[in-house]
Amino acid sequence: METNDVEIIESRTKRFKRSHKQQTLLRNISAIVIGFAIVFALLFGWFSPVMISDHSMEPTLMSGETVLFDRIYKYFFRLHRSDIVVFADRESGSLIIKRIVGLSGETVSANNGVVMIDGEYGLSEYDYLTPMQYSFEPVTVPEGCLFVLSDDRNYGGDSRNPKIGCINSSEVLGVVRIRLNRFTIFQNGN
C-alpha cells in the first residue's frame, strides 16, 4: 500500500468515528426528549396533580399533600363506593376532593356517626375515619349522580351541603390514585 492509500483509509476512519459520535449523541438526545414527552403526557394527560388545601379529607389526605388523580379511569370503568374523587366547585371552579359514599338510586343517611345505605349499615369506615357523632336525614341519590362525604365528617363541605348536593358522575374529573408526599397508591375503593 502506498502512503496516499493509508492516508485515505485513516481519513475515512476518522470521518466514520466522528459521524458515529454525532449519531450516538443524536440518539441519546432523542431518547431523553421522548422520555420527557412520555412523562409529561402521563403527568398532564393521564394524571393531574392537585394539592390538598384543607383538612376535610383527614386523616386520609393531609392539608399540604399533593396527589395525582387519574383523568382517564372514569371513561373505561365505573366509579366505586369509597373511591376518592376530584370535581370542580360549581360556583368557584376550585377543585374539591371527596369520598364516594352513595351511588345512583341509593338512599344515604347517618345516625350517631353511622352511615346507612338504603336503611342498612353499609360502610366500613374504621380504616380511614376517626369515629365521630354526626347525623343527617335520608337523601336519595338521583340517577347518574353520586353522594360524596369528607373523611372528616365534621367538615361538612360535601353532599350534605345544599350548594354541593349530589354530584353528577359527569362532573367527576378523576379518581385519586397516588399520594406523592407519603407515597401511596390508592386502589379502587381505598
Buried (B, 14 or more C-beta within 10 A) or exposed (E): EEEEEEEEEEEEEEEEEEEEEEEEEEEEEEEEEEEEEEEEEEEEEBBBEBEBEBBBBBEBBEEEBEBBBBBEBBEEEEBEBBBBBBBBEEEEEEBBBBBBBBBBEBBBBBBEBBBBBEEEEBBEBEEBBEEEEBEBEEBBBEEEBBBBBBBBBEBBBBBBEEEBBBBEBEBBBBBBBBBEEEEBEBEBEB
